[in-house]
Amino acid sequence: MSTATCVDIIVAILLPPLGVFLKFGCKAEFWICLLLTILGYIPGIIYAIYAITKD
């Protein structure tokens, strides 16, 4: 795991949509994460960490 990935995960825990946006830009992953974060903070965090680490 690189340092950039660790920083992305920390940002994703604090602000899940921002972490996904920094990794993917304004694509479908960002909108899914934003919706999940609006519906509940924990699902947004889980999806953000999954999206960032799935590669």
C-alpha positions in Angstrom: 0.0 0.0 0.0 1.5 3.3 -1.1 1.5 6.5 0.9 -0.9 8.1 -1.5 -3.4 5.3 -0.9 -3.1 5.8 2.9 -3.7 9.5 2.5 -6.7 8.8 0.2 -8.2 6.4 2.9 -7.8 9.0 5.6 -9.5 11.6 3.5 -12.2 9.1 2.7 -12.9 8.5 6.4 -13.2 12.2 7.1 -15.1 13.2 3.9 -16.0 10.1 1.8 -17.1 11.9 -1.4 -13.9 14.0 -1.4 -11.7 10.9 -1.2 -13.5 9.3 -4.1 -13.5 12.6 -6.1 -9.7 12.9 -5.7 -9.2 9.4 -7.0 -11.8 9.2 -9.8 -13.0 12.7 -10.5 -16.7 13.4 -11.2 -17.6 9.9 -12.4 -20.2 7.4 -11.3 -18.2 6.4 -8.2 -18.3 9.9 -6.9 -22.1 10.2 -7.3 -22.7 6.8 -5.7 -20.5 7.7 -2.7 -22.3 11.1 -2.4 -25.7 9.5 -2.4 -24.6 6.9 0.2 -23.0 9.6 2.4 -26.3 11.6 2.3 -28.3 8.5 3.2 -25.9 7.5 6.0 -22.3 8.5 6.8 -21.1 4.9 7.5 -22.2 3.5 4.2 -20.5 6.4 2.4 -17.2 5.6 4.3 -17.5 1.9 3.5 -18.1 2.5 -0.2 -15.3 5.1 -0.4 -12.7 2.8 1.1 -13.9 0.0 -1.2 -13.8 2.2 -4.3 -10.3 3.5 -3.4 -8.8 0.1 -2.6 -10.5 -2.1 -5.2 -7.6 -1.9 -7.7 
